[in-house]
Amino acid sequence: MRTYLVIMDETDEARKALRFASRRALTTGGNVHILALVAKQNFSAFGAVQATIEEEARDRAEVLASSAAGNLFSESGKMPTISVKTGEGQAVIKDYLGEHPEVAALVLGAAAEGQPGPLISHFSAHSGSLPCPLYIVPGSFSNEEIDRLTA
């Protein structure tokens, strides 16, 4: 069974990557893993204050991933696997791929304009050493174009 890993955040690019991955999963009989990242806080506040800030960031990521999963379930009838991890994005994704050999593709969304984001820059530069293919969904694609390509 093919598993498509999508990195979920609040951007349109992530939603397009999720649409691509969910449509490919439907076509191939696979499933989707949604990974939401929580950045480590770069400051040291009073212990309780910092813990509260980190907990709030984690809660936002969990709500975002759960909402995306709910939308995916309502469209496809299949519930994706949801993970929320704290740390530097590239390292967390690399570790996740190492822990989940069933992942058949890492699916990232690119912005319609401007420079590629840090995840696309990093993983495209290191795509030759990834344990799976890297799919980059252009931000300029409409939902109809994504659906056509994944049919």
Solvent accessible surface area in square Angstrom, and as a share of the most:
residue,aa,sasa,rsa
1,M,165,0.74
2,R,119,0.43
3,T,3,0.02
4,Y,2,0.01
5,L,0,0.00
6,V,0,0.00
7,I,16,0.08
8,M,7,0.03
9,D,65,0.33
10,E,126,0.56
11,T,56,0.32
12,D,84,0.43
13,E,44,0.20
14,A,6,0.04
15,R,117,0.43
16,K,42,0.18
17,A,1,0.01
18,L,16,0.08
19,R,55,0.20
20,F,30,0.13
21,A,0,0.00
22,S,3,0.02
23,R,44,0.16
24,R,48,0.18
25,A,5,0.04
26,L,85,0.42
27,T,72,0.42
28,T,44,0.26
29,G,43,0.42
30,G,0,0.00
31,N,43,0.22
32,V,6,0.03
33,H,12,0.05
34,I,0,0.00
35,L,0,0.00
36,A,1,0.01
37,L,46,0.23
38,V,8,0.05
39,A,73,0.56
40,K,134,0.57
41,Q,47,0.21
42,N,153,0.79
43,F,88,0.37
44,S,108,0.70
45,A,35,0.27
46,F,171,0.71
47,G,60,0.58
48,A,81,0.63
49,V,75,0.43
50,Q,35,0.16
51,A,56,0.44
52,T,70,0.41
53,I,61,0.31
54,E,60,0.27
55,E,111,0.50
56,E,91,0.41
57,A,14,0.11
58,R,92,0.34
59,D,68,0.35
60,R,150,0.55
61,A,10,0.08
62,E,68,0.31
63,V,105,0.60
64,L,40,0.20
65,A,0,0.00
66,S,58,0.38
67,S,60,0.39
68,A,9,0.07
69,A,0,0.00
70,G,33,0.32
71,N,91,0.46
72,L,11,0.06
73,F,101,0.42
74,S,90,0.58
75,E,103,0.46
76,S,28,0.18
77,G,51,0.49
78,K,81,0.34
79,M,112,0.50
80,P,10,0.06
81,T,64,0.37
82,I,59,0.30
83,S,21,0.14
84,V,18,0.10
85,K,74,0.31
86,T,65,0.38
87,G,11,0.11
88,E,97,0.44
89,G,17,0.16
90,Q,49,0.22
91,A,49,0.38
92,V,17,0.10
93,I,0,0.00
94,K,141,0.60
95,D,85,0.44
96,Y,3,0.01
97,L,6,0.03
98,G,62,0.59
99,E,110,0.49
100,H,46,0.20
101,P,120,0.76
102,E,76,0.34
103,V,10,0.06
104,A,34,0.26
105,A,1,0.01
106,L,0,0.00
107,V,0,0.00
108,L,8,0.04
109,G,18,0.17
110,A,20,0.16
111,A,47,0.36
112,A,66,0.51
113,E,150,0.67
114,G,72,0.69
115,Q,158,0.70
116,P,71,0.45
117,G,32,0.31
118,P,102,0.64
119,L,37,0.18
120,I,17,0.09
121,S,53,0.34
122,H,50,0.22
123,F,3,0.01
124,S,51,0.33
125,A,81,0.63
126,H,90,0.40
127,S,52,0.33
128,G,84,0.80
129,S,93,0.60
130,L,31,0.15
131,P,99,0.62
132,C,15,0.09
133,P,74,0.46
134,L,34,0.17
135,Y,73,0.28
136,I,70,0.35
137,V,4,0.02
138,P,53,0.33
139,G,11,0.10
140,S,81,0.52
141,F,53,0.22
142,S,45,0.29
143,N,70,0.36
144,E,128,0.57
145,E,64,0.29
146,I,0,0.00
147,D,46,0.24
148,R,163,0.60
149,L,89,0.44
150,T,2,0.01
151,A,105,0.81
